[in-house]
Amino acid sequence: MNTVVDNTPYYALVDDDAHSAHLLTRMLLAHGAPRIVTFANATDAIARLFPSLATPATWPSLVIIDLKAHSAANLEFVALLAPVIGNDIPVVVMAQRPDRQHIADLHDAGADAVFTRHAERDAYRREAANIVSFWARSQRLDAVGM
C-alpha cells in the first residue's frame, strides 16, 4: 500500500474578509508564493489548521494572519497559535496600525514579521512581494529530503 502525501509548500492565510483574502491570494501568487489555503476566520483556522499542526508533513510553510473582527483579533490569534507551533513555522501578521507599540506587542505574542495592510494598490502589491521574500529568506536549508 502506498500512501501519497502532498508535502509541497503552502501558505495558511487566516483572513475573515473574503474579498481581502482573495486579493491577497492573487497578489501573493503573482509574486511567486506557493499554493495558499485560506481559513475564513479564527474559528475556522482552529478547527481545520490546528489539527494539521500535529504532523510536520502537513505543516504550512508560512502562516499569514489578517483578522479584522476587532482591533485585537490578530494579537489574540497570534497568542493562541504561538504555543502550538513554537518556532517551527514563520508567522506573519497584516496590521492596520503600523505603530511601534502594536508591532512590538505582535512580536512579543509570537509574530515573526508584521506587514502593513495598505489601501493603495501599489503599496499593497509591494507588501505582498515583501511577504513572499520574507518566506523565501525564512526557508530552512535542511528541509530538502525530509
Secondary structure, DSSP 8 states (H G I E B T S, - for coil): ---------EEEEEES-HHHHHHHHHHHHHTT--EEEEESSHHHHHHHHHHHTTSGGG--SEEEEE--SSTTHHHHHHHHHHHHHTTSS-EEEEES---HHHHHHHHHHT-SEEEE--SSHHHHHHHHHHHHHHHHHH--TT-TT-
